[in-house]
Amino acid sequence: MFDPNGLAKHGELPATWRPLTERRRVVWCRVPADGALTEAAELLADGGLTPPVHVVCGAQAVHPVLRVLDDQPDAAASLLLVNPPPEARNTGEVITLEDLPLGHPEVVAAVERATA
Protein backbone atom coordinates (compact mmCIF):
# COMPACT_ATOMS: atom_id res chain seq x y z
CA MET A 1 0.00 0.00 0.00
CA PHE A 2 1.47 3.33 -1.07
CA ASP A 3 -0.11 6.17 0.87
CA PRO A 4 0.46 9.73 -0.40
CA ASN A 5 -0.66 11.33 2.87
CA GLY A 6 2.52 11.10 4.88
CA LEU A 7 2.96 9.96 8.45
CA ALA A 8 0.04 8.46 10.35
CA LYS A 9 -1.24 9.72 13.66
CA HIS A 10 -1.69 6.25 15.17
CA GLY A 11 1.13 4.03 13.96
CA GLU A 12 1.89 2.47 10.62
CA LEU A 13 -1.28 0.62 9.65
CA PRO A 14 -4.78 2.14 9.89
CA ALA A 15 -7.08 0.16 12.18
CA THR A 16 -9.47 -0.54 9.30
CA TRP A 17 -6.75 -2.57 7.54
CA ARG A 18 -5.79 -4.70 10.55
CA PRO A 19 -8.43 -7.44 10.01
CA LEU A 20 -7.05 -7.97 6.50
CA THR A 21 -3.66 -8.84 8.02
CA GLU A 22 -5.18 -12.08 9.30
CA ARG A 23 -5.37 -13.27 5.67
CA ARG A 24 -2.68 -11.21 3.90
CA ARG A 25 0.55 -9.45 4.62
CA VAL A 26 0.02 -5.71 4.33
CA VAL A 27 3.02 -3.41 3.91
CA TRP A 28 2.13 0.27 4.31
CA CYS A 29 4.47 2.74 2.64
CA ARG A 30 3.96 6.40 3.44
CA VAL A 31 5.35 7.91 0.24
CA PRO A 32 6.44 11.34 1.56
CA ALA A 33 8.39 9.79 4.45
CA ASP A 34 12.17 9.91 4.01
CA GLY A 35 13.45 6.73 2.42
CA ALA A 36 10.00 5.11 2.09
CA LEU A 37 10.14 4.64 -1.68
CA THR A 38 13.68 3.30 -1.52
CA GLU A 39 12.68 0.77 1.14
CA ALA A 40 9.64 -0.27 -0.90
CA ALA A 41 11.75 -0.68 -4.04
CA GLU A 42 14.24 -2.84 -2.12
CA LEU A 43 11.43 -4.98 -0.70
CA LEU A 44 10.00 -5.53 -4.18
CA ALA A 45 13.44 -6.23 -5.66
CA ASP A 46 14.70 -8.72 -3.08
CA GLY A 47 11.71 -11.05 -3.39
CA GLY A 48 10.91 -10.71 0.30
CA LEU A 49 7.18 -10.63 -0.41
CA THR A 50 5.20 -13.81 -1.04
CA PRO A 51 3.43 -13.73 -4.42
CA PRO A 52 1.04 -12.63 -5.58
CA VAL A 53 1.97 -9.05 -4.72
CA HIS A 54 -0.82 -6.52 -5.23
CA VAL A 55 0.32 -2.91 -5.23
CA VAL A 56 -2.33 -0.45 -4.04
CA CYS A 57 -1.64 3.19 -4.60
CA GLY A 58 -3.52 6.26 -3.46
CA ALA A 59 -4.13 9.33 -5.61
CA GLN A 60 -1.03 11.50 -5.74
CA ALA A 61 1.41 8.64 -5.06
CA VAL A 62 0.79 7.21 -8.53
CA HIS A 63 3.72 8.79 -10.35
CA PRO A 64 6.46 7.92 -7.82
CA VAL A 65 5.09 4.40 -7.49
CA LEU A 66 5.06 3.93 -11.26
CA ARG A 67 8.75 4.87 -11.30
CA VAL A 68 9.43 2.19 -8.66
CA LEU A 69 7.48 -0.41 -10.65
CA ASP A 70 9.25 0.54 -13.89
CA ASP A 71 12.45 -0.71 -12.26
CA GLN A 72 10.73 -3.93 -11.12
CA PRO A 73 8.26 -4.78 -13.92
CA ASP A 74 7.62 -8.35 -12.72
CA ALA A 75 7.36 -7.57 -9.00
CA ALA A 76 3.60 -6.93 -8.87
CA ALA A 77 0.73 -9.13 -9.98
CA SER A 78 -1.58 -6.12 -10.08
CA LEU A 79 -1.66 -2.37 -9.61
CA LEU A 80 -4.78 -0.90 -8.01
CA LEU A 81 -5.15 2.86 -8.15
CA VAL A 82 -7.45 4.50 -5.61
CA ASN A 83 -8.76 7.83 -6.91
CA PRO A 84 -5.82 8.45 -9.27
CA PRO A 85 -5.36 11.68 -11.19
CA PRO A 86 -7.02 11.58 -14.64
CA GLU A 87 -3.75 11.16 -16.55
CA ALA A 88 -2.98 7.91 -14.70
CA ARG A 89 -6.35 6.21 -15.05
CA ASN A 90 -5.23 3.86 -17.82
CA THR A 91 -2.22 2.58 -15.86
CA GLY A 92 -3.82 -0.06 -13.63
CA GLU A 93 -7.16 -1.17 -12.26
CA VAL A 94 -8.90 1.94 -10.97
CA ILE A 95 -10.95 2.04 -7.78
CA THR A 96 -12.94 5.27 -7.61
CA LEU A 97 -14.60 5.95 -4.29
CA GLU A 98 -15.53 9.63 -4.11
CA ASP A 99 -12.09 10.67 -2.83
CA LEU A 100 -12.24 8.52 0.27
CA PRO A 101 -8.96 8.17 2.21
CA LEU A 102 -7.10 4.86 1.98
CA GLY A 103 -8.01 4.03 5.57
CA HIS A 104 -11.76 4.21 4.90
CA PRO A 105 -13.59 0.86 5.30
CA GLU A 106 -15.07 1.13 1.79
CA VAL A 107 -11.57 1.36 0.32
CA VAL A 108 -10.48 -1.71 2.29
CA ALA A 109 -13.52 -3.63 1.04
CA ALA A 110 -12.90 -2.56 -2.57
CA VAL A 111 -9.25 -3.65 -2.38
CA GLU A 112 -10.28 -7.00 -0.90
CA ARG A 113 -12.74 -7.55 -3.75
CA ALA A 114 -10.20 -6.55 -6.39
CA THR A 115 -7.47 -8.82 -5.04
CA ALA A 116 -9.67 -11.85 -4.31
N, C-alpha and C positions, 0 to 999 in steps of 0.2 A: 504494500500500500504506500503510495507516494502522496503525501499530504502537503499542499502548497501553503498551509496556514501557519507554519512555524511551530514553536514549542507549545506543548500542551500544558494546561493548568494542573492536571491531575495525573501525571505520569505519562508513560509512553503510549499505551493503548487505551482508546476510549472504552468506557464500560459497556457500551452497546455491542462492541466487537468481541468481548471476552467469551460469551457462550460459543462463538464460532471456533475458538481455540481448542475446544474439546474434540473437534473433528478435523481441524486443519491448523497448520502452523501459519501464524500471521506475523509478518515482519512489517513494522510501521516506520516509514522513513519520512521525517519532517524535512522537506526539501530545503528550506532556507537555513537550516541548522548547519553550522560549520562542519564540513567533512561528510555530511550525510549522503550526498550523491556518490562520493568516492567509495564510501563503505558499501553502499548498495551495489555499485558496479563490481566491487571485489567479491561480494557475496554471490552475485550472479555468475561471475567468471570462474570462481573456484569450485562450482558444483556442489556447494554446501547446502543447497535446497533440494528437497526430494520432489521429483517431477510428479505431476505436472505443476509448473509454476505459472500462476495467473498474476499478471501485473495489473494493479488497479491504480488509476491515476486521477487525481482531482484537478479540475479546471486549469488553473494557471501553471501547474507543474508539468503540463503536457510536453512542452518543448525541451526542457532539460532531461526529462525521462526518455524522450525519443532519442536524444543524443546518447544516453547510456545504452539503450537497446540497439542502436546502430552499431555499437562496438561489440555487442553480444547477440547477434541476430537469432541464434538458436536457443537462447536462454529461457525464453518465455513461450508457453503454450498459447497464451492469449493476452491481449491488451484490452482492458476495459476502461473507458474514459467516462468519468462522471462529470457532467456539465462542462464539456470542453469548449474552448473558444471555437467560433464557426470555422476558421481555417483548418482546424485539426479534426473535424468531424468525420473525415473519410479515412482516418488512420487506424482505428480499431473499432471494437464494438462500443457503441455509445449508449450510456445510461443517462437519460435526461430526467431529472426529478425536481424541477422548479427551483433550482439553485439551493438545494438542501446541502448542509455540511456533510462531510464524509462520516461523521459520527452519528448521524441521524439513523434511527432504526429502519426507515424505508430504504436507505442506501444499503445498509447491511443486508436486508432481505433481497434487494435487487442483485447484489453481488453474489449472494448464495445461489439464487436462481440461475444466473449467468454462468456460474462455474460448476454447476451440478452436472 
